[in-house]
Amino acid sequence: MDESVDTLRDRCAAQVGDLHRTIEDWLTGRVQRTPASFAVFADAHAPDFTMVTPDGVLMHRDELLAGFEGAHGGAPGLSIRIADVTVVHATADIDTGGVLVTYEEHQDGPAGRSVRRSTVLLVRDAAAPHGLRSRHLHETWVSRER
């Protein structure tokens, strides 16, 4: 199966954008706190997911999910915008390979304004939305205003 770069970029942008809308909806409380609404976020992450926060802290999936679940409704008024989604590299194996993607995340909310530059490794998974699931995320502060 041959996938064009534009199509792959569109799928990656959709995955990143949809995930951040899910984050925004959960943190603002726009969605109800139900197992089904939480699963949308949880299922977007591979079982062996890891993350390096903008402050340099390594987190594993279980830690991330526990913190996220407890943060429901904790950021009313939060707005997240994603920009500059770029496919850095994709493996040739369309069914099981990975895609390395960079993007900028702009947040405006109760904690202030911030911009993060992120690199995410998306692994291909036919059962996941857009056929992609997050395996590793590394975020770096670009700016923060409190």
Secondary structure as GFF3:
##gff-version 3
##sequence-region A 1 146
A	DSSP	alpha_helix	5	28	.	.	.	ID=ss1
A	DSSP	alpha_helix	35	42	.	.	.	ID=ss2
A	DSSP	beta_strand	45	52	.	.	.	ID=ss3
A	DSSP	beta_strand	58	60	.	.	.	ID=ss4
A	DSSP	alpha_helix	61	70	.	.	.	ID=ss5
A	DSSP	beta_strand	79	90	.	.	.	ID=ss6
A	DSSP	beta_strand	98	109	.	.	.	ID=ss7
A	DSSP	beta_strand	112	124	.	.	.	ID=ss8
A	DSSP	three_ten_helix	129	131	.	.	.	ID=ss9
A	DSSP	beta_strand	132	145	.	.	.	ID=ss10
###
